[in-house]
Amino acid sequence: MSSSPRSIPKAAGETQAEKYIFAPGTSDQPTRAAQFTKSALSRALLNPSPITLFNDWFKHAQSSGIAVPETCTLSTASLPSGRVSARVVYLKELSPAGFVVYSNWGTSRKAADLASNPHAALTFHWASLERQVRVEGRFERLTQAESQRYFDTRERGSRLGAWTSAQSSVLRDREELEQRLQDVEARFDGIEDIPVPEFWGGGRIIPDEVEFWQGRPSRLHDRFRYTRSASDLTTEASADDSRDDVEEAKLDQSTNDQGWTIVRLSP
């Protein structure tokens, strides 16, 4: 049963149409969003490496009982149109080299985007901790051997599924997909060591920027951005950074042996 649109009081002269959603809030205050009060983030709590800090935050999310903390949104953009697309994926590997997700890189929308524009972004949101992490960087495919190591850990059905689906292509109906699966099952009948498809595997986002976001009251959140250091600080610091942030960034650039410039961002 569909719900009716909510009638919102209009100001004088307003012609605004009725809305299905308007200023959703808490059960106690239906039109007031909840305040973020659980923690704070200061420069003293940062690590020189965003990879190390992310690993610490991820472990905290795991130990806090967050369901599937590896869930993230992968965003890509097609050139020259500039159209952006996003989808939820799982982080499967983290190393000093970057963040790895696995998917179809042959027929999917993200594959088409990345073929024209090898830049991507990941967003992690751990709501109960009032935390987000944003990652931006260049995309690269893992080798077939690297992908095979992960592929071998998957359930047999998931391995067969990777061979079955020409991801994002149009299907006539569900039966067409089921028939493809039957064909793949017949192909690999009695074979346990299923090879990873050439069009499927790992993709690494090599980070250029990583932002750590901690919710704070009155929407005055704590935000720190790591950017790979460059010789010209003005290209690293956002026009919105305060003078104090730039001075802090200069200090960090001279002392951060990990090669990252760190600035605090306005919320």
Disulfide bonds with the S-S distance in Angstrom:
none
